C-alpha cells in the first residue's frame, strides 16, 4: 500500500510540474481544459514514442491519414487554434491567420522524421497550453471573428479539447492496429 501511495504522489507531482505555472492554480473551465489537454498531451506523446517509425507510415485505408499525418495534423491545429484567438504561431511554422487554414495544410505537408514529428508535437502542445493560460476569464464570452462562424472563446477552447480527444482515440486505434499497447495501459 505504501508503494502505491508513493507512486500516486509522484505521478500527481510530475503531472503538476508539466503544466504552465498559470495553469497549476487556474480555476474554472480554463483550468479544467488545460489540465485535460495536459493529460491528452502525455498520452499522445507516449504513443508517438512507443510506436516505431515504420508504424508512422501505416494507414487503415488509402483515403485515411497515416499515423505521422495524424500527429502532424494535431500539431498544426495546436498552433492554429490560438492563431484564431489572436495569438501568432511561431514564425517557423508558417501558420498564420492571413492564409487561413491553407497555412496549416502547408505545415502538414512538410517532410519530417519520426523524431522531428515528436519534437513538433511537444512544442505545439506547449504553445497551445500557454495560449490557453494567457486567455483571461473575462474574454471567455467574447466571439472572435474567423471564417464566418459564431462561437465564443470558451466554445473554441472546448472544441479544441474535443478535437484532441478525437485524434487521441484515432491514434490509440492506430497503435493497437500496429501491435503497440498504449503505455498507460500496460
Secondary structure, 3 states (H helix, E strand, C coil): CHHHHHHHHHHHHHHHHHCCHHHHCCCHHHHHHHHHHHHHHHHHHHHHHHCCHHHHHCCCCCCCCCHHHHHHHHHHHHHHHHHHCCCCCCHHHCCCCCCCCHHHHHHHCCCCCHHHHHHHHHHHHHHHHHHHHCCCHHHCCCCCCECCECCCHHHHHHHHHHHHHHHHHHHHHHHHHCCCCCHHHC
